[in-house]
Amino acid sequence: MSLSSVASMSTAETTSTLRAVKVTGSHLFKIMGYSLQKDIAKGKFLESASFNVGGYDWLIKFYPNGQRMTKNDETSIFVFLKSEEEYVKAQPSFIILNQRGNPLSERHTTSVFTFSDDNEGFGFLSFVKKTAFESVIQDDCLVIRCTVTVFKTFPVEVEPAFPFHVPPPDLQQFSHLLEDGYGVDVTFDVNGQTFSAHKCILAAKSEVFRAQFFGPLKEKSDTIIKIEDMEVPVFKSLLHFIYSETIPEFQEINGSEKKHNMAQHLLVAADRYNLERLKLICQSILYGSIDRSNVVTLLSLAEMYNCNHLKRACLEFLASPEILDEVLASRKLKVNP
Protein backbone atom coordinates (compact mmCIF):
# COMPACT_ATOMS: atom_id res chain seq x y z
CA MET A 1 0.00 0.00 0.00
CA SER A 2 1.44 3.34 -1.03
CA LEU A 3 1.82 6.33 1.30
CA SER A 4 -0.61 8.32 -0.83
CA SER A 5 -3.31 5.69 -0.44
CA VAL A 6 -2.73 5.55 3.32
CA ALA A 7 -3.04 9.32 3.54
CA SER A 8 -6.32 9.24 1.67
CA MET A 9 -7.96 6.73 4.08
CA SER A 10 -10.57 8.25 6.39
CA THR A 11 -10.08 8.03 10.13
CA ALA A 12 -12.66 5.89 11.96
CA GLU A 13 -14.85 7.88 14.36
CA THR A 14 -16.09 6.53 17.67
CA THR A 15 -18.38 8.01 20.29
CA SER A 16 -18.42 7.67 24.08
CA THR A 17 -21.51 8.40 26.12
CA LEU A 18 -22.11 9.02 29.81
CA ARG A 19 -25.76 8.21 30.33
CA ALA A 20 -27.70 9.85 33.16
CA VAL A 21 -31.25 8.84 34.13
CA LYS A 22 -33.57 9.33 37.06
CA VAL A 23 -35.79 6.61 38.53
CA THR A 24 -38.75 7.47 40.77
CA GLY A 25 -40.61 5.10 43.09
CA SER A 26 -42.95 5.44 46.07
CA HIS A 27 -43.62 3.46 49.25
CA LEU A 28 -46.71 3.63 51.49
CA PHE A 29 -45.82 3.42 55.18
CA LYS A 30 -49.02 2.55 57.12
CA ILE A 31 -48.99 2.94 60.89
CA MET A 32 -52.03 1.02 62.17
CA GLY A 33 -53.18 1.84 65.69
CA TYR A 34 -51.38 5.17 65.53
CA SER A 35 -52.87 6.40 68.80
CA LEU A 36 -51.12 3.56 70.65
CA GLN A 37 -47.69 4.56 69.28
CA LYS A 38 -47.77 8.33 68.99
CA ASP A 39 -46.65 9.03 72.56
CA ILE A 40 -43.19 7.48 72.34
CA ALA A 41 -40.36 9.63 73.64
CA LYS A 42 -38.85 12.46 71.64
CA GLY A 43 -36.00 11.12 69.53
CA LYS A 44 -37.63 7.67 69.20
CA PHE A 45 -38.91 6.55 65.81
CA LEU A 46 -41.22 4.15 63.97
CA GLU A 47 -39.48 2.32 61.13
CA SER A 48 -40.93 1.06 57.84
CA ALA A 49 -40.00 -2.12 56.03
CA SER A 50 -37.28 -1.71 53.42
CA PHE A 51 -38.33 -0.96 49.84
CA ASN A 52 -36.46 -0.74 46.54
CA VAL A 53 -36.18 2.24 44.23
CA GLY A 54 -33.63 2.51 41.45
CA GLY A 55 -31.97 -0.76 42.43
CA TYR A 56 -31.26 0.40 46.00
CA ASP A 57 -32.96 -0.49 49.29
CA TRP A 58 -34.41 2.28 51.46
CA LEU A 59 -36.36 2.65 54.71
CA ILE A 60 -38.34 5.41 56.44
CA LYS A 61 -37.96 6.57 60.03
CA PHE A 62 -40.87 8.61 61.41
CA TYR A 63 -40.49 10.44 64.73
CA PRO A 64 -44.03 11.09 66.13
CA ASN A 65 -42.63 13.59 68.65
CA GLY A 66 -39.72 14.80 66.60
CA GLN A 67 -36.01 14.52 67.19
CA ARG A 68 -34.47 15.91 70.34
CA MET A 69 -33.92 19.42 68.95
CA THR A 70 -37.41 19.92 67.47
CA LYS A 71 -40.15 22.03 69.03
CA ASN A 72 -43.12 20.50 70.79
CA ASP A 73 -45.95 19.24 68.54
CA GLU A 74 -43.55 18.82 65.59
CA THR A 75 -42.80 15.52 63.89
CA SER A 76 -39.64 14.51 62.02
CA ILE A 77 -39.17 12.13 59.10
CA PHE A 78 -36.18 10.80 57.19
CA VAL A 79 -35.40 8.23 54.52
CA PHE A 80 -32.26 6.12 54.81
CA LEU A 81 -30.22 4.15 52.28
CA LYS A 82 -29.95 0.50 53.36
CA SER A 83 -27.90 -0.83 50.46
CA GLU A 84 -24.14 -0.97 50.93
CA GLU A 85 -23.20 1.81 48.55
CA GLU A 86 -20.53 4.49 48.79
CA TYR A 87 -22.91 7.18 47.62
CA VAL A 88 -26.23 7.50 45.84
CA LYS A 89 -27.76 10.77 44.69
CA ALA A 90 -31.48 10.99 45.43
CA GLN A 91 -34.32 13.42 46.16
CA PRO A 92 -36.97 12.45 48.78
CA SER A 93 -40.47 13.79 49.41
CA PHE A 94 -43.18 12.84 51.90
CA ILE A 95 -46.99 13.11 51.94
CA ILE A 96 -49.47 12.21 54.69
CA LEU A 97 -52.59 10.61 53.18
CA ASN A 98 -56.04 9.76 54.42
CA GLN A 99 -57.62 6.33 53.82
CA ARG A 100 -58.89 7.40 50.40
CA GLY A 101 -55.43 8.43 49.26
CA ASN A 102 -56.03 12.18 49.45
CA PRO A 103 -53.13 14.29 50.77
CA LEU A 104 -53.47 15.88 54.20
CA SER A 105 -50.00 17.41 54.31
CA GLU A 106 -46.89 17.16 52.18
CA ARG A 107 -43.25 18.24 52.16
CA HIS A 108 -40.86 18.03 49.27
CA THR A 109 -37.45 19.42 48.46
CA THR A 110 -35.75 20.57 45.29
CA SER A 111 -32.35 19.57 46.67
CA VAL A 112 -30.54 16.41 45.60
CA PHE A 113 -28.78 14.66 48.50
CA THR A 114 -25.90 12.22 48.47
CA PHE A 115 -26.83 9.14 50.51
CA SER A 116 -24.51 6.42 51.80
CA ASP A 117 -25.06 3.38 53.97
CA ASP A 118 -23.45 5.03 57.01
CA ASN A 119 -25.11 8.48 57.01
CA GLU A 120 -27.98 9.84 59.04
CA GLY A 121 -30.47 9.94 56.20
CA PHE A 122 -32.22 12.95 54.72
CA GLY A 123 -35.67 14.37 55.20
CA PHE A 124 -37.30 16.96 57.42
CA LEU A 125 -36.37 17.75 61.01
CA SER A 126 -39.61 19.77 61.22
CA PHE A 127 -41.95 17.70 59.05
CA VAL A 128 -45.49 18.66 60.07
CA LYS A 129 -47.25 19.54 63.32
CA LYS A 130 -49.25 16.71 64.88
CA THR A 131 -52.27 18.96 65.24
CA ALA A 132 -52.33 19.32 61.45
CA PHE A 133 -53.31 15.69 60.89
CA GLU A 134 -54.18 13.83 64.12
CA SER A 135 -57.75 15.15 64.21
CA VAL A 136 -58.52 14.14 60.62
CA ILE A 137 -56.80 10.78 60.06
CA GLN A 138 -59.25 7.92 59.67
CA ASP A 139 -59.52 4.56 61.42
CA ASP A 140 -56.53 5.33 63.64
CA CYS A 141 -54.24 4.67 60.68
CA LEU A 142 -51.53 7.13 59.68
CA VAL A 143 -50.46 6.68 56.06
CA ILE A 144 -47.25 8.27 54.79
CA ARG A 145 -46.18 8.10 51.16
CA CYS A 146 -42.44 8.49 50.62
CA THR A 147 -41.34 9.19 47.05
CA VAL A 148 -37.66 8.79 46.18
CA THR A 149 -36.15 9.97 42.91
CA VAL A 150 -32.75 8.34 42.28
CA PHE A 151 -30.27 9.97 39.91
CA LYS A 152 -28.07 7.36 38.27
CA THR A 153 -25.21 7.59 35.80
CA PHE A 154 -24.04 4.65 33.72
CA PRO A 155 -20.40 3.96 32.77
CA VAL A 156 -19.00 5.54 29.65
CA GLU A 157 -19.84 3.44 26.63
CA VAL A 158 -17.79 3.34 23.46
CA GLU A 159 -20.14 3.11 20.53
CA PRO A 160 -19.28 2.02 17.00
CA ALA A 161 -18.68 4.55 14.27
CA PHE A 162 -21.78 6.39 13.08
CA PRO A 163 -24.22 4.72 15.49
CA PHE A 164 -27.91 4.75 14.71
CA HIS A 165 -30.83 4.81 17.12
CA VAL A 166 -33.26 1.89 17.41
CA PRO A 167 -36.59 3.23 18.69
CA PRO A 168 -38.50 1.34 21.41
CA PRO A 169 -41.58 -0.69 20.43
CA ASP A 170 -44.68 1.41 19.78
CA LEU A 171 -47.73 -0.29 21.30
CA GLN A 172 -49.89 2.58 20.10
CA GLN A 173 -49.81 1.02 16.65
CA PHE A 174 -52.16 -1.69 17.94
CA SER A 175 -54.47 0.95 19.42
CA HIS A 176 -54.61 2.64 16.02
CA LEU A 177 -55.70 -0.65 14.46
CA LEU A 178 -58.57 -0.84 16.93
CA GLU A 179 -59.58 2.81 16.54
CA ASP A 180 -59.39 2.84 12.73
CA GLY A 181 -60.91 -0.60 12.23
CA TYR A 182 -58.25 -1.88 9.85
CA GLY A 183 -58.49 -5.65 9.30
CA VAL A 184 -61.08 -6.32 12.01
CA ASP A 185 -62.56 -9.82 11.80
CA VAL A 186 -64.78 -10.23 14.85
CA THR A 187 -67.70 -8.25 16.27
CA PHE A 188 -69.01 -8.18 19.83
CA ASP A 189 -72.49 -7.13 20.93
CA VAL A 190 -72.50 -5.66 24.45
CA ASN A 191 -75.99 -4.58 25.51
CA GLY A 192 -76.84 -3.49 21.97
CA GLN A 193 -73.56 -1.67 21.27
CA THR A 194 -71.15 -3.34 18.85
CA PHE A 195 -67.35 -3.42 18.98
CA SER A 196 -65.07 -4.72 16.22
CA ALA A 197 -61.68 -6.24 16.94
CA HIS A 198 -58.99 -8.64 15.69
CA LYS A 199 -59.11 -12.31 16.67
CA CYS A 200 -55.34 -12.78 16.52
CA ILE A 201 -54.60 -9.87 18.88
CA LEU A 202 -57.26 -10.96 21.37
CA ALA A 203 -56.09 -14.58 21.21
CA ALA A 204 -52.46 -13.54 21.75
CA LYS A 205 -53.35 -11.73 24.99
CA SER A 206 -56.03 -14.05 26.39
CA GLU A 207 -56.13 -17.84 26.34
CA VAL A 208 -59.88 -17.59 26.86
CA PHE A 209 -60.26 -15.72 23.56
CA ARG A 210 -57.79 -18.17 21.97
CA ALA A 211 -60.00 -21.10 22.88
CA GLN A 212 -63.10 -19.21 21.79
CA PHE A 213 -61.73 -18.35 18.34
CA PHE A 214 -59.37 -21.23 17.52
CA GLY A 215 -60.19 -24.07 19.93
CA PRO A 216 -62.39 -27.11 19.36
CA LEU A 217 -65.51 -25.16 20.41
CA LYS A 218 -64.66 -22.04 18.42
CA GLU A 219 -67.41 -19.59 17.48
CA LYS A 220 -68.72 -19.53 13.93
CA SER A 221 -66.97 -16.85 11.90
CA ASP A 222 -70.21 -15.37 10.57
CA THR A 223 -71.84 -14.69 13.94
CA ILE A 224 -71.77 -11.69 16.23
CA ILE A 225 -70.51 -12.69 19.66
CA LYS A 226 -72.78 -11.53 22.46
CA ILE A 227 -71.18 -10.57 25.78
CA GLU A 228 -73.48 -11.23 28.72
CA ASP A 229 -73.37 -9.64 32.17
CA MET A 230 -70.91 -6.86 31.29
CA GLU A 231 -71.49 -3.13 30.93
CA VAL A 232 -70.37 -1.24 27.83
CA PRO A 233 -67.73 0.97 29.57
CA VAL A 234 -66.17 -2.11 31.18
CA PHE A 235 -65.84 -4.00 27.88
CA LYS A 236 -64.50 -0.86 26.21
CA SER A 237 -61.81 -0.54 28.90
CA LEU A 238 -61.03 -4.26 28.56
CA LEU A 239 -60.39 -3.88 24.81
CA HIS A 240 -58.32 -0.76 25.41
CA PHE A 241 -56.08 -2.68 27.81
CA ILE A 242 -55.64 -5.64 25.46
CA TYR A 243 -54.46 -3.38 22.65
CA SER A 244 -52.35 -0.91 24.65
CA GLU A 245 -51.42 -2.56 28.01
CA THR A 246 -52.90 0.49 29.73
CA ILE A 247 -56.32 1.33 31.12
CA PRO A 248 -58.18 4.62 30.67
CA GLU A 249 -57.87 7.07 33.56
CA PHE A 250 -61.68 7.03 33.92
CA GLN A 251 -61.71 10.67 32.84
CA GLU A 252 -65.34 10.44 31.85
CA ILE A 253 -66.38 9.08 35.27
CA ASN A 254 -67.35 11.63 37.91
CA GLY A 255 -66.96 10.77 41.59
CA SER A 256 -64.57 8.46 43.43
CA GLU A 257 -67.36 5.97 44.23
CA LYS A 258 -68.14 5.45 40.54
CA LYS A 259 -64.42 5.02 39.78
CA HIS A 260 -64.21 2.49 42.61
CA ASN A 261 -67.17 0.54 41.17
CA MET A 262 -65.62 0.64 37.70
CA ALA A 263 -62.41 -0.90 39.05
CA GLN A 264 -64.44 -3.70 40.67
CA HIS A 265 -66.27 -4.53 37.43
CA LEU A 266 -63.04 -4.38 35.42
CA LEU A 267 -61.41 -6.80 37.86
CA VAL A 268 -64.24 -9.28 37.29
CA ALA A 269 -63.85 -8.90 33.51
CA ALA A 270 -60.07 -9.43 33.81
CA ASP A 271 -60.67 -12.65 35.72
CA ARG A 272 -63.19 -13.80 33.13
CA TYR A 273 -60.63 -13.49 30.32
CA ASN A 274 -57.61 -14.50 32.42
CA LEU A 275 -55.79 -11.16 32.14
CA GLU A 276 -53.62 -11.37 35.26
CA ARG A 277 -51.82 -8.06 34.79
CA LEU A 278 -55.12 -6.21 34.52
CA LYS A 279 -56.31 -7.94 37.70
CA LEU A 280 -53.23 -6.66 39.52
CA ILE A 281 -53.83 -3.13 38.25
CA CYS A 282 -57.44 -3.21 39.46
CA GLN A 283 -56.33 -4.56 42.84
CA SER A 284 -53.87 -1.67 43.18
CA ILE A 285 -56.68 0.83 42.49
CA LEU A 286 -59.01 -0.79 45.03
CA TYR A 287 -56.20 -1.21 47.58
CA GLY A 288 -56.03 2.54 48.16
CA SER A 289 -59.77 3.00 48.67
CA ILE A 290 -60.53 0.49 51.43
CA ASP A 291 -62.71 1.93 54.19
CA ARG A 292 -65.45 0.88 56.63
CA SER A 293 -68.19 1.14 54.00
CA ASN A 294 -66.62 -1.19 51.42
CA VAL A 295 -64.18 -3.49 53.21
CA VAL A 296 -66.68 -6.38 53.40
CA THR A 297 -67.56 -6.06 49.71
CA LEU A 298 -63.91 -5.94 48.68
CA LEU A 299 -63.02 -8.90 50.91
CA SER A 300 -65.80 -10.97 49.29
CA LEU A 301 -64.61 -9.88 45.84
CA ALA A 302 -61.04 -10.85 46.69
CA GLU A 303 -62.15 -14.27 47.96
CA MET A 304 -64.32 -14.95 44.92
CA TYR A 305 -61.72 -14.00 42.31
CA ASN A 306 -58.56 -15.14 44.11
CA CYS A 307 -57.08 -11.65 44.62
CA ASN A 308 -54.53 -12.33 47.34
CA HIS A 309 -53.10 -8.80 47.52
CA LEU A 310 -56.52 -7.22 47.96
CA LYS A 311 -57.58 -9.89 50.46
CA ARG A 312 -54.50 -9.29 52.60
CA ALA A 313 -55.12 -5.53 52.59
CA CYS A 314 -58.75 -6.02 53.70
CA LEU A 315 -57.73 -8.34 56.53
CA GLU A 316 -55.07 -5.86 57.68
CA PHE A 317 -57.71 -3.12 57.72
CA LEU A 318 -60.05 -5.33 59.80
CA ALA A 319 -57.22 -6.12 62.22
CA SER A 320 -58.10 -2.97 64.15
CA PRO A 321 -60.44 -4.08 66.99
CA GLU A 322 -62.36 -0.80 66.75
CA ILE A 323 -63.07 -1.25 63.03
CA LEU A 324 -63.88 -4.96 63.37
CA ASP A 325 -66.39 -4.28 66.17
CA GLU A 326 -68.09 -1.60 64.09
CA VAL A 327 -68.35 -3.87 61.04
CA LEU A 328 -69.69 -6.73 63.15
CA ALA A 329 -72.21 -4.40 64.79
CA SER A 330 -73.49 -3.31 61.40
CA ARG A 331 -74.19 -6.99 60.61
CA LYS A 332 -72.25 -6.75 57.39
CA LEU A 333 -69.83 -9.44 58.44
CA LYS A 334 -70.59 -12.81 60.00
CA VAL A 335 -67.91 -14.68 61.90
CA ASN A 336 -68.33 -18.42 62.30
CA PRO A 337 -67.94 -19.63 65.87
Backbone torsions as a table, in degrees:
resi	resn	phi	psi	omega
1	MET	NA	130.1	-177.1
2	SER	-78.1	160.7	178.3
3	LEU	-63.8	-33.8	-178.8
4	SER	-67.5	-37.1	179.6
5	SER	-71.8	-33.9	176.4
6	VAL	-64.6	-41.5	-177.8
7	ALA	-65.7	-27.8	-177.1
8	SER	-84.5	-9.1	-179.6
9	MET	-71.9	138.1	179.7
10	SER	-78.6	147.1	179.6
11	THR	-82.0	132.1	179.0
12	ALA	-66.8	141.6	-178.7
13	GLU	-113.0	129.7	175.7
14	THR	-119.6	164.4	-177.7
15	THR	-132.8	136.8	173.5
16	SER	-114.8	144.3	-174.1
17	THR	-133.5	130.4	169.9
18	LEU	-102.7	113.2	-172.5
19	ARG	-98.3	126.0	178.7
20	ALA	-117.1	132.7	178.5
21	VAL	-137.6	162.8	171.5
22	LYS	-125.3	139.6	-178.4
23	VAL	-121.5	127.7	-177.9
24	THR	-116.1	135.2	176.3
25	GLY	-145.5	158.4	-178.3
26	SER	-128.1	154.9	177.4
27	HIS	-136.3	132.3	175.7
28	LEU	-93.6	119.9	178.1
29	PHE	-104.4	104.8	-178.5
30	LYS	-98.8	126.1	178.5
31	ILE	-109.9	94.2	179.7
32	MET	-76.6	144.5	-176.8
33	GLY	62.9	45.1	-175.9
34	TYR	-56.8	-38.7	-176.4
35	SER	-62.1	-23.4	-179.7
36	LEU	-83.0	-10.8	-174.4
37	GLN	-121.4	-8.3	-172.2
38	LYS	-73.6	-16.9	-174.6
39	ASP	-96.6	19.4	176.1
40	ILE	-66.2	160.3	-173.2
41	ALA	-63.6	153.7	175.2
42	LYS	-60.0	136.7	-177.0
43	GLY	93.2	-13.4	176.3
44	LYS	-91.2	154.0	-172.9
45	PHE	-136.2	161.1	170.8
46	LEU	-107.7	132.7	-170.1
47	GLU	-114.6	135.2	177.8
48	SER	-80.9	170.0	167.7
49	ALA	-71.3	160.2	178.0
50	SER	-74.4	150.3	178.1
51	PHE	-141.8	159.5	-172.2
52	ASN	-112.2	129.8	172.4
53	VAL	-138.3	128.0	176.6
54	GLY	67.6	20.3	-178.9
55	GLY	87.7	5.0	179.9
56	TYR	-121.0	150.5	178.4
57	ASP	-94.9	138.3	-177.2
58	TRP	-132.2	163.5	169.9
59	LEU	-148.4	158.4	-177.9
60	ILE	-109.0	139.9	171.1
61	LYS	-121.7	119.2	-179.1
62	PHE	-111.2	127.7	-178.6
63	TYR	-105.9	99.3	-176.8
64	PRO	-57.7	-29.4	178.5
65	ASN	-116.2	20.8	175.7
66	GLY	76.7	171.1	172.4
67	GLN	-80.0	175.6	-169.4
68	ARG	-61.0	-29.9	-175.6
69	MET	-93.4	1.2	-179.2
70	THR	-82.0	161.2	178.0
71	LYS	-75.6	164.5	176.3
72	ASN	-63.5	148.5	178.5
73	ASP	75.8	-0.4	179.4
74	GLU	-100.3	143.0	175.3
75	THR	-104.0	161.8	175.8
76	SER	-128.3	152.5	179.2
77	ILE	-151.3	141.3	-178.7
78	PHE	-145.2	154.1	172.2
79	VAL	-116.5	138.9	-175.3
80	PHE	-119.8	146.3	173.1
81	LEU	-85.6	123.7	179.3
82	LYS	-96.7	-25.5	-179.4
83	SER	-67.8	149.4	178.9
84	GLU	-81.8	87.0	-179.6
85	GLU	-129.6	147.1	-179.9
86	GLU	-68.2	-45.8	173.0
87	TYR	-160.5	146.4	177.0
88	VAL	-138.1	128.7	177.9
89	LYS	-88.1	128.0	-177.0
90	ALA	-153.8	162.2	-179.2
91	GLN	-130.1	114.0	-178.3
92	PRO	-97.7	155.6	169.4
93	SER	-147.3	157.7	-174.7
94	PHE	-137.6	141.3	177.6
95	ILE	-137.2	133.8	170.8
96	ILE	-90.7	129.6	-176.4
97	LEU	-116.4	156.3	168.5
98	ASN	-92.3	-177.6	-173.9
99	GLN	-64.6	-21.9	179.1
100	ARG	-91.7	5.4	177.2
101	GLY	85.6	9.7	178.9
102	ASN	-87.8	139.2	-176.6
103	PRO	-72.2	135.7	173.4
104	LEU	-99.5	-35.3	179.4
105	SER	-160.3	146.4	179.7
106	GLU	-146.9	151.9	175.9
107	ARG	-138.4	132.7	176.5
108	HIS	-141.1	162.1	-178.1
109	THR	-130.0	150.4	175.6
110	THR	-93.6	-2.8	-179.0
111	SER	-82.7	147.9	174.5
112	VAL	-106.8	123.5	-176.0
113	PHE	-103.7	154.0	175.7
114	THR	-102.3	110.8	-179.1
115	PHE	-92.9	152.3	168.4
116	SER	-144.9	168.6	-174.6
117	ASP	-76.2	-1.8	179.9
118	ASP	-122.5	16.2	-179.8
119	ASN	-95.0	-175.9	-177.1
120	GLU	-93.0	4.8	-178.8
121	GLY	81.6	170.9	179.5
122	PHE	-134.0	147.4	-179.9
123	GLY	172.5	-131.7	-175.2
124	PHE	-131.5	118.4	175.5
125	LEU	-65.4	-40.2	173.7
126	SER	-112.3	90.7	-174.2
127	PHE	-78.9	-70.0	179.1
128	VAL	-157.0	148.1	178.9
129	LYS	-71.7	141.8	-178.8
130	LYS	-61.3	-33.1	-179.4
131	THR	-67.9	-14.4	-179.2
132	ALA	-78.6	-17.0	-176.8
133	PHE	-135.9	-22.2	-173.1
134	GLU	-63.4	-30.4	-177.4
135	SER	-81.8	-9.8	-175.1
136	VAL	-122.1	-4.6	176.4
137	ILE	-69.5	151.6	-173.9
138	GLN	-107.1	145.8	171.3
139	ASP	59.1	26.4	177.9
140	ASP	56.5	35.3	-178.8
141	CYS	-126.9	116.1	175.6
142	LEU	-92.8	125.3	-178.2
143	VAL	-117.1	122.9	179.8
144	ILE	-119.1	126.1	174.3
145	ARG	-101.8	121.9	176.0
146	CYS	-105.7	124.2	177.0
147	THR	-111.7	127.4	-179.6
148	VAL	-119.5	125.8	173.5
149	THR	-107.1	117.2	-177.4
150	VAL	-99.3	132.0	178.1
151	PHE	-103.6	116.3	-174.3
152	LYS	-119.9	144.7	171.7
153	THR	-121.6	140.6	-179.5
154	PHE	-102.1	152.1	-178.1
155	PRO	-56.5	154.2	178.5
156	VAL	-60.9	131.1	178.8
157	GLU	-109.2	138.2	174.1
158	VAL	-98.9	116.5	-175.8
159	GLU	-100.6	153.2	179.3
160	PRO	-65.3	164.8	-179.0
161	ALA	-59.1	138.7	177.2
162	PHE	49.9	59.9	-179.2
163	PRO	-68.1	155.0	175.8
164	PHE	-124.5	153.8	-174.4
165	HIS	-93.0	131.1	175.1
166	VAL	-101.7	113.3	-176.9
167	PRO	-68.7	154.2	176.8
168	PRO	-70.2	162.9	179.3
169	PRO	-62.4	143.1	-178.2
170	ASP	-108.9	97.9	-179.9
171	LEU	-70.7	-16.5	-179.8
172	GLN	-64.5	-20.3	178.0
173	GLN	-60.5	-36.8	178.1
174	PHE	-68.5	-38.6	177.7
175	SER	-62.0	-37.5	178.7
176	HIS	-64.3	-36.2	177.5
177	LEU	-61.1	-41.9	-179.7
178	LEU	-68.2	-44.7	-177.4
179	GLU	-66.7	-41.0	-175.7
180	ASP	-86.5	-15.6	177.3
181	GLY	76.8	20.0	179.7
182	TYR	-71.6	125.1	172.4
183	GLY	69.6	18.0	-180.0
184	VAL	-65.1	144.9	-177.2
185	ASP	-139.5	14.2	176.2
186	VAL	-149.7	144.4	-179.0
187	THR	-126.5	136.0	178.0
188	PHE	-112.9	142.0	175.5
189	ASP	-112.2	112.5	-179.8
190	VAL	-117.5	102.3	179.5
191	ASN	52.8	42.0	176.3
192	GLY	89.6	-10.8	176.9
193	GLN	-103.1	133.6	-174.4
194	THR	-101.7	146.9	177.3
195	PHE	-132.9	132.8	176.7
196	SER	-103.8	146.4	-177.1
197	ALA	-153.3	-171.9	-177.0
198	HIS	-118.4	122.5	-177.6
199	LYS	-57.2	-43.8	-174.7
200	CYS	-63.9	-40.7	-179.7
201	ILE	-67.8	-44.3	178.6
202	LEU	-62.6	-42.6	-178.4
203	ALA	-67.2	-33.1	179.4
204	ALA	-67.8	-31.3	-177.1
205	LYS	-91.9	-27.7	-173.4
206	SER	-133.3	123.2	177.8
207	GLU	-69.5	-20.9	175.8
208	VAL	-68.4	-47.2	175.8
209	PHE	-63.6	-35.7	-179.6
210	ARG	-61.3	-44.2	178.5
211	ALA	-68.1	-35.9	-178.1
212	GLN	-67.3	-37.9	-175.5
213	PHE	-93.1	-33.5	-170.9
214	PHE	-126.7	0.8	179.7
215	GLY	-84.5	-178.0	-178.7
216	PRO	-59.6	-29.7	-178.4
217	LEU	-105.8	34.4	-175.2
218	LYS	-63.1	150.4	179.5
219	GLU	-70.1	151.3	175.0
220	LYS	-66.5	141.1	-174.9
221	SER	-68.9	-19.7	-175.3
222	ASP	-99.2	13.9	-178.8
223	THR	-109.4	155.6	171.4
224	ILE	-91.7	127.9	-176.5
225	ILE	-84.4	122.0	178.8
226	LYS	-90.5	134.1	177.7
227	ILE	-103.9	116.5	-178.4
228	GLU	-94.4	151.8	171.6
229	ASP	57.9	40.5	176.3
230	MET	-147.0	133.2	-179.9
231	GLU	-78.5	156.3	-177.3
232	VAL	-59.2	-48.4	-179.2
233	PRO	-61.1	-31.9	-179.6
234	VAL	-69.2	-46.7	179.7
235	PHE	-65.1	-36.3	178.5
236	LYS	-63.2	-42.7	177.6
237	SER	-66.8	-36.3	178.1
238	LEU	-61.3	-47.8	177.9
239	LEU	-61.5	-42.6	-179.9
240	HIS	-58.1	-41.9	179.8
241	PHE	-66.4	-44.0	-177.9
242	ILE	-59.4	-37.3	-177.0
243	TYR	-86.9	-22.1	-173.4
244	SER	-126.8	-7.9	-175.9
245	GLU	62.8	19.0	175.1
246	THR	-132.2	163.2	175.3
247	ILE	-117.9	150.7	178.0
248	PRO	-60.6	153.4	-179.8
249	GLU	-83.0	17.8	178.9
250	PHE	55.3	36.7	-176.4
251	GLN	-61.8	-29.3	-177.3
252	GLU	-84.5	-2.9	-177.5
253	ILE	-99.4	125.6	179.7
254	ASN	-99.3	130.4	176.3
255	GLY	98.5	134.2	-178.3
256	SER	-65.6	-31.6	-179.5
257	GLU	-66.0	-40.5	178.3
258	LYS	-67.4	-38.1	177.1
259	LYS	-64.5	-39.9	178.4
260	HIS	-62.1	-44.3	179.1
261	ASN	-65.0	-37.9	178.8
262	MET	-62.2	-42.0	178.9
263	ALA	-63.2	-37.2	177.9
264	GLN	-63.6	-48.1	-178.7
265	HIS	-64.8	-36.8	179.9
266	LEU	-69.2	-33.0	175.8
267	LEU	-63.3	-43.0	178.5
268	VAL	-62.6	-42.0	178.9
269	ALA	-65.1	-39.0	178.6
270	ALA	-63.3	-39.1	177.4
271	ASP	-66.7	-38.7	-178.8
272	ARG	-60.3	-38.0	-177.8
273	TYR	-107.1	15.2	173.1
274	ASN	56.0	50.0	176.9
275	LEU	-105.4	87.5	-170.8
276	GLU	-65.6	-37.6	-179.6
277	ARG	-65.1	-39.9	177.6
278	LEU	-65.0	-36.9	176.4
279	LYS	-61.3	-40.8	179.2
280	LEU	-65.9	-39.2	178.6
281	ILE	-63.1	-44.9	179.3
282	CYS	-63.9	-39.2	176.7
283	GLN	-61.2	-40.0	-179.3
284	SER	-65.3	-34.2	178.0
285	ILE	-68.8	-45.5	-178.2
286	LEU	-71.1	-29.5	-178.3
287	TYR	-55.7	-40.8	-175.9
288	GLY	-83.0	2.4	-176.5
289	SER	-120.6	14.7	-179.2
290	ILE	-68.7	129.6	174.2
291	ASP	-148.9	-175.8	-176.2
292	ARG	-60.3	-33.7	-173.4
293	SER	-77.1	-20.5	-174.3
294	ASN	-125.9	-1.7	-173.3
295	VAL	-61.2	-36.8	-179.5
296	VAL	-68.3	-42.7	178.7
297	THR	-61.9	-44.6	-178.4
298	LEU	-68.6	-35.4	177.5
299	LEU	-65.3	-42.0	177.6
300	SER	-63.9	-41.2	178.2
301	LEU	-61.9	-44.0	-179.8
302	ALA	-63.8	-40.1	178.4
303	GLU	-65.0	-44.0	-174.5
304	MET	-68.2	-35.9	-173.8
305	TYR	-113.1	19.0	171.9
306	ASN	56.0	51.5	179.4
307	CYS	-102.7	87.5	-171.1
308	ASN	-66.0	-37.3	-179.3
309	HIS	-64.5	-45.1	-180.0
310	LEU	-66.9	-39.5	178.8
311	LYS	-61.5	-45.0	-179.5
312	ARG	-62.8	-39.5	179.4
313	ALA	-65.0	-40.2	178.4
314	CYS	-64.4	-42.5	-179.8
315	LEU	-66.6	-36.2	176.3
316	GLU	-65.2	-38.8	178.6
317	PHE	-64.5	-40.3	-179.2
318	LEU	-77.6	-4.8	-179.3
319	ALA	-69.0	-19.6	176.8
320	SER	-71.3	120.7	-179.3
321	PRO	-55.9	-37.8	-179.1
322	GLU	-62.1	-45.5	-178.8
323	ILE	-68.6	-43.3	-178.7
324	LEU	-61.2	-42.8	178.6
325	ASP	-61.9	-40.0	-179.6
326	GLU	-66.5	-41.4	179.6
327	VAL	-66.7	-41.6	177.7
328	LEU	-63.5	-40.2	-179.2
329	ALA	-65.5	-29.9	179.8
330	SER	-80.0	-3.5	178.4
331	ARG	63.0	26.8	175.9
332	LYS	-89.1	-17.5	-176.4
333	LEU	-131.4	130.2	178.3
334	LYS	-109.2	131.6	179.2
335	VAL	-110.3	122.9	179.2
336	ASN	-70.0	138.5	179.4
337	PRO	-67.7	NA	NA
